[in-house]
Amino acid sequence: MKKRSLCLAVLASAAVLAGSAGNAWAYFTTYVEARGTQTISLGDETTVEEPTVANWVKHVVITSNEGSEPVFVRARAFTGSKYPLAYSDTSGKWTPNKDGYYYYSDILRAKEKTEELLIQITEVPEEVKDPMELNVAVIYETTPVLYDEDGNPYADWNGKLDVTVEKGGNN
């Protein structure tokens, strides 16, 4: 009787283990390894130009590279808290927003440039003689141009990144 109970216990344990083996086997059959490369195209590429700094003013121009999709642009500058900044532009195409960014009104297409955004340090410390001594960091962002159902362009600055993968050869 003891021998029979022991055999039944072993068989029951084996049945439980065999039942969970399917899950473990599924893990081992779903593991895959790949080699080669894939090109990921995010669609737009821009660069910031800061061609001149004169009279404590930084002249900022953003350029869309060849092959870039149309984008909207916004920019903002940062300095130490003791150097207040003033923004201006002669074109009237840069508009301030309460989030601290300045938004460019036109759509920036491939090989186009924005009008200059002028960023001036308004209170320069007396001990600073060269404008290059003050670090003014310019941050700019772009977002693809989207269109509503009526065909009107708009910018979605809070949207999620949509990545398109281009199929390439086996490398």
VOBA-1610 file (N, C-alpha, C; in pm, whole numbers, padded with zeros to 5 digits, always signed):
BEGIN
Met+00082-00118+00000Met+00000+00000+00000Met+00087+00125+00000Lys+00195+00121+00083Lys+00286+00235+00087Lys+00353+00252-00048Lys+00387+00140-00111Lys+00453+00146-00239Lys+00361+00207-00344Arg+00233+00171-00337Arg+00136+00224-00432Arg+00115+00374-00409Ser+00106+00418-00285Ser+00091+00561-00253Ser+00211+00640-00300Leu+00328+00582-00281Leu+00451+00649-00325Leu+00452+00663-00477Cys+00411+00558-00547Cys+00405+00563-00695Cys+00305+00668-00741Leu+00189+00675-00676Leu+00088+00774-00712Leu+00140+00916-00686Ala+00211+00937-00579Ala+00268+01069-00548Ala+00370+01110-00652Val+00456+01013-00694Val+00557+01041-00796Val+00489+01073-00928Leu+00385+00995-00964Leu+00313+01020-01089Leu+00242+01156-01086Ala+00184+01192-00973Ala+00117+01323-00960Ala+00218+01436-00974Ser+00334+01421-00913Ser+00439+01523-00925Ser+00487+01534-01069Ala+00503+01421-01136Ala+00547+01421-01275Ala+00442+01489-01364Ala+00314+01466-01336Ala+00206+01528-01415Ala+00208+01680-01398Val+00230+01727-01275Val+00237+01873-01250Val+00356+01932-01323Leu+00471+01869-01314Leu+00591+01918-01382Leu+00574+01916-01533Ala+00511+01811-01586Ala+00491+01801-01730Ala+00394+01909-01778Gly+00296+01942-01696Gly+00199+02047-01732Gly+00264+02185-01742Ser+00361+02213-01658Ser+00428+02344-01664Ser+00544+02345-01760Ala+00584+02232-01811Ala+00696+02225-01905Ala+00662+02295-02036Gly+00532+02297-02074Gly+00491+02366-02196Gly+00525+02514-02192Asn+00503+02578-02078Asn+00537+02720-02064Asn+00687+02741-02075Ala+00763+02658-02013Ala+00909+02670-02019Ala+00956+02644-02162Trp+00898+02547-02228Trp+00937+02518-02365Trp+00901+02635-02457Ala+00788+02701-02433Ala+00747+02816-02512Ala+00851+02927-02500Tyr+00906+02948-02382Tyr+01011+03050-02365Tyr+01131+03019-02454Phe+01174+02895-02456Phe+01292+02859-02532Phe+01266+02862-02683Thr+01143+02842-02725Thr+01115+02845-02869Thr+01087+02986-02920Thr+01065+03085-02832Thr+01040+03221-02879Thr+01165+03306-02880Tyr+01274+03255-02831Tyr+01400+03328-02832Tyr+01456+03328-02974Val+01495+03446-03021Val+01546+03457-03157Val+01667+03548-03158Glu+01757+03526-03248Glu+01876+03610-03260Glu+01885+03655-03405Ala+01919+03782-03427Ala+01925+03835-03563Ala+02058+03905-03585Arg+02098+03910-03710Arg+02221+03980-03748Arg+02190+04070-03866Gly+02275+04171-03885Gly+02255+04263-03996Gly+02215+04400-03945Thr+02176+04486-04037Thr+02138+04622-04000Thr+02008+04660-04068Gln+01940+04756-04011Gln+01821+04816-04068Gln+01837+04966-04059Thr+01799+05038-04163Thr+01804+05184-04161Thr+01674+05235-04102Ile+01685+05325-04005Ile+01568+05389-03947Ile+01570+05534-03991Ser+01464+05577-04056Ser+01454+05715-04103Ser+01353+05789-04018Leu+01398+05891-03946Leu+01308+05969-03863Leu+01250+06088-03938Gly+01296+06113-04059Gly+01229+06205-04147Gly+01274+06349-04150Asp+01334+06402-04046Asp+01376+06542-04052Asp+01511+06559-03985Glu+01587+06651-04038Glu+01720+06679-03984Glu+01745+06829-03998Thr+01773+06892-03887Thr+01797+07036-03886Thr+01924+07065-03807Thr+01980+07183-03831Thr+02097+07227-03756Thr+02077+07371-03714Val+02142+07408-03606Val+02134+07546-03559Val+02264+07617-03595Glu+02251+07737-03646Glu+02367+07819-03678Glu+02365+07940-03584Glu+02479+07970-03530Glu+02494+08088-03447Glu+02609+08167-03508Pro+02585+08230-03624Pro+02695+08287-03701Pro+02766+08403-03633Thr+02696+08484-03560Thr+02763+08599-03500Thr+02714+08624-03359Val+02805+08677-03279Val+02771+08728-03147Val+02833+08867-03140Ala+02750+08969-03137Ala+02800+09106-03135Ala+02710+09190-03045Asn+02770+09280-02971Asn+02695+09368-02880Asn+02606+09290-02784Trp+02657+09176-02736Trp+02590+09090-02640Trp+02462+09028-02698Val+02457+09017-02831Val+02341+08957-02899Val+02387+08835-02978Lys+02317+08725-02957Lys+02344+08602-03033Lys+02240+08595-03146His+02288+08575-03269His+02202+08565-03387His+02184+08417-03419Val+02061+08367-03406Val+02034+08224-03422Val+01951+08201-03549Val+01998+08108-03633Val+01927+08066-03754Val+01923+07914-03753Ile+01806+07857-03782Ile+01791+07712-03787Ile+01770+07671-03932Thr+01848+07572-03976Thr+01846+07528-04116Thr+01794+07386-04125Ser+01708+07363-04222Ser+01659+07229-04251Ser+01748+07168-04359Asn+01800+07050-04334Asn+01893+06986-04427Asn+01820+06929-04549Glu+01898+06900-04652Glu+01844+06842-04774Glu+01778+06709-04743Gly+01662+06686-04802Gly+01590+06560-04782Gly+01502+06559-04657Ser+01501+06666-04581Ser+01421+06671-04459Ser+01274+06691-04493Glu+01188+06634-04412Glu+01045+06658-04429Glu+01011+06796-04372Pro+00897+06856-04409Pro+00858+06985-04354Pro+00836+06977-04202Val+00885+07077-04130Val+00875+07078-03984Val+00835+07216-03933Phe+00785+07218-03811Phe+00768+07341-03734Phe+00885+07349-03638Val+00925+07471-03601Val+01044+07492-03518Val+01008+07578-03397Arg+01073+07547-03283Arg+01067+07635-03167Arg+01206+07640-03105Ala+01238+07751-03039Ala+01372+07768-02982Ala+01362+07841-02848Arg+01466+07820-02768Arg+01474+07882-02636Arg+01621+07887-02596Ala+01657+07987-02519Ala+01797+07999-02474Ala+01802+07996-02322Phe+01917+07950-02270Phe+01938+07940-02127Phe+02073+08003-02092Thr+02076+08071-01980Thr+02201+08123-01924Thr+02194+08104-01773Gly+02297+08149-01705Gly+02288+08151-01560Gly+02177+08247-01518Ser+02123+08229-01400Ser+02009+08310-01357Ser+02044+08459-01343Lys+02171+08492-01336Lys+02207+08633-01320Lys+02220+08707-01453Tyr+02196+08638-01566Tyr+02204+08701-01698Tyr+02067+08697-01764Pro+01984+08799-01747Pro+01852+08799-01811Pro+01863+08815-01963Leu+01770+08751-02034Leu+01771+08751-02180Leu+01649+08824-02236Ala+01668+08885-02353Ala+01558+08946-02428Ala+01564+08892-02570Tyr+01449+08855-02622Tyr+01439+08799-02757Tyr+01379+08903-02851Ser+01424+08901-02977Ser+01363+08986-03078Ser+01393+08928-03215Asp+01319+08977-03315Asp+01349+08941-03454Asp+01294+09052-03542Thr+01360+09073-03653Thr+01320+09181-03743Thr+01211+09136-03840Ser+01190+09005-03853Ser+01092+08954-03949Ser+00952+08944-03891Gly+00940+08936-03759Gly+00809+08917-03697Gly+00758+08774-03706Lys+00846+08679-03740Lys+00805+08540-03757Lys+00828+08455-03632Trp+00894+08509-03530Trp+00915+08437-03405Trp+00817+08491-03302Thr+00740+08402-03240Thr+00637+08442-03144Thr+00663+08376-03009Pro+00663+08456-02900Pro+00684+08396-02767Pro+00559+08320-02721Asn+00584+08220-02636Asn+00476+08143-02576Asn+00503+08137-02426Lys+00399+08109-02347Lys+00414+08105-02202Lys+00505+07992-02154Asp+00534+07893-02239Asp+00624+07784-02201Asp+00771+07823-02211Gly+00800+07949-02253Gly+00938+07996-02262Gly+01001+07979-02399Tyr+00935+07907-02488Tyr+00986+07889-02624Tyr+00937+08001-02715Tyr+01014+08024-02821Tyr+00973+08112-02929Tyr+00945+08024-03049Tyr+00825+08039-03106Tyr+00779+07954-03214Tyr+00793+08026-03348Tyr+00847+07957-03446Tyr+00862+08012-03581Tyr+00731+07988-03655Ser+00676+08092-03716Ser+00542+08083-03775Ser+00536+08006-03906Asp+00642+08007-03983Asp+00641+07940-04114Asp+00681+07794-04101Ile+00636+07714-04197Ile+00680+07575-04208Ile+00821+07578-04267Leu+00911+07503-04207Leu+01049+07496-04254Leu+01063+07371-04342Arg+01089+07394-04470Arg+01103+07285-04566Arg+01251+07255-04591Ala+01278+07147-04662Ala+01416+07105-04690Ala+01496+07220-04752Lys+01618+07236-04703Lys+01715+07336-04750Lys+01671+07481-04723Glu+01574+07502-04636Glu+01532+07638-04600Glu+01590+07675-04464Lys+01594+07806-04437Lys+01643+07859-04311Lys+01536+07947-04248Thr+01537+07950-04115Thr+01449+08044-04045Thr+01509+08184-04054Glu+01428+08282-04028Glu+01479+08418-04011Glu+01556+08420-03878Glu+01641+08518-03860Glu+01722+08526-03737Glu+01635+08550-03614Leu+01666+08477-03509Leu+01613+08504-03376Leu+01727+08567-03298Leu+01705+08687-03249Leu+01810+08760-03177Leu+01789+08740-03028Ile+01895+08695-02960Ile+01889+08670-02816Ile+01995+08758-02751Gln+01950+08851-02669Gln+02042+08949-02610Gln+02049+08933-02458Ile+02171+08942-02407Ile+02190+08949-02262Ile+02169+09095-02225Thr+02068+09122-02143Thr+02031+09261-02117Thr+02109+09326-02003Glu+02160+09247-01911Glu+02238+09302-01800Glu+02373+09230-01796Val+02474+09296-01848Val+02607+09236-01856Val+02687+09279-01733Pro+02745+09184-01660Pro+02829+09219-01546Pro+02950+09301-01592Glu+02990+09397-01511Glu+03101+09486-01546Glu+03232+09412-01568Glu+03254+09304-01494Glu+03380+09232-01505Glu+03392+09151-01634Val+03283+09131-01705Val+03285+09055-01831Val+03308+09151-01947Lys+03416+09128-02021Lys+03452+09217-02132Lys+03425+09154-02269Asp+03428+09021-02277Asp+03410+08951-02404Asp+03278+08875-02401Pro+03190+08892-02501Pro+03062+08820-02502Pro+03078+08668-02504Met+03191+08618-02552Met+03212+08473-02558Met+03236+08414-02419Glu+03259+08499-02318Glu+03277+08451-02181Glu+03145+08404-02120Leu+03034+08457-02170Leu+02903+08420-02117Leu+02847+08304-02199Asn+02805+08201-02130Asn+02754+08082-02198Asn+02604+08095-02216Val+02561+08110-02341Val+02419+08112-02376Val+02391+07986-02457Ala+02319+07893-02396Ala+02287+07766-02463Ala+02153+07779-02534Val+02152+07752-02663Val+02029+07758-02742Val+01977+07617-02761Ile+01851+07597-02723Ile+01784+07469-02740Ile+01675+07490-02845Tyr+01670+07404-02944Tyr+01562+07413-03042Tyr+01505+07274-03066Glu+01378+07272-03103Glu+01310+07147-03130Glu+01231+07161-03260Thr+01211+07049-03326Thr+01127+07046-03444Thr+01022+06938-03428Thr+00911+06955-03498Thr+00808+06852-03503Thr+00754+06848-03645Pro+00724+06729-03697Pro+00673+06720-03834Pro+00542+06796-03850Val+00520+06848-03969Val+00395+06917-04001Val+00286+06811-04016Leu+00177+06831-03944Leu+00060+06743-03954Leu-00053+06823-04018Tyr-00153+06753-04071Tyr-00265+06820-04136Tyr-00396+06768-04079Asp-00490+06860-04052Asp-00621+06818-04004Asp-00706+06771-04122Glu-00831+06732-04094Glu-00916+06677-04199Glu-00950+06777-04309Asp-00933+06908-04282Asp-00957+07011-04383Asp-00830+07048-04459Gly-00718+06984-04427Gly-00593+07012-04497Gly-00513+07126-04438Asn-00550+07173-04318Asn-00477+07281-04253Asn-00358+07226-04174Pro-00239+07285-04192Pro-00122+07235-04119Pro-00126+07274-03971Tyr-00074+07185-03886Tyr-00061+07215-03744Tyr+00056+07138-03686Ala+00099+07182-03568Ala+00211+07118-03497Ala+00158+07047-03374Asp+00205+06927-03351Asp+00171+06851-03230Asp+00297+06838-03146Trp+00320+06934-03056Trp+00443+06936-02976Trp+00441+06831-02866Asn+00325+06773-02836Asn+00316+06673-02730Asn+00293+06533-02784Gly+00304+06513-02915Gly+00277+06385-02978Gly+00382+06281-02948Lys+00352+06160-02984Lys+00444+06049-02964Lys+00526+06030-03091Leu+00645+05980-03076Leu+00735+05954-03188Leu+00683+05837-03270Asp+00669+05857-03401Asp+00627+05752-03492Asp+00746+05718-03580Val+00800+05600-03561Val+00922+05560-03632Val+00886+05474-03752Thr+00942+05507-03867Thr+00924+05428-03988Thr+01053+05353-04016Val+01044+05224-04038Val+01162+05144-04067Val+01166+05118-04216Glu+01278+05154-04279Glu+01297+05125-04422Glu+01366+04991-04435Lys+01317+04909-04523Lys+01379+04779-04545Lys+01510+04796-04620Gly+01615+04736-04571Gly+01745+04743-04636Gly+01788+04604-04679Gly+01902+04596-04741Gly+01956+04467-04781Gly+02011+04390-04663Asn+02048+04270-04684Asn+02110+04191-04578Asn+02255+04229-04566Asn+02290+04297-04460Asn+02429+04342-04439Asn+02496+04258-04335
//
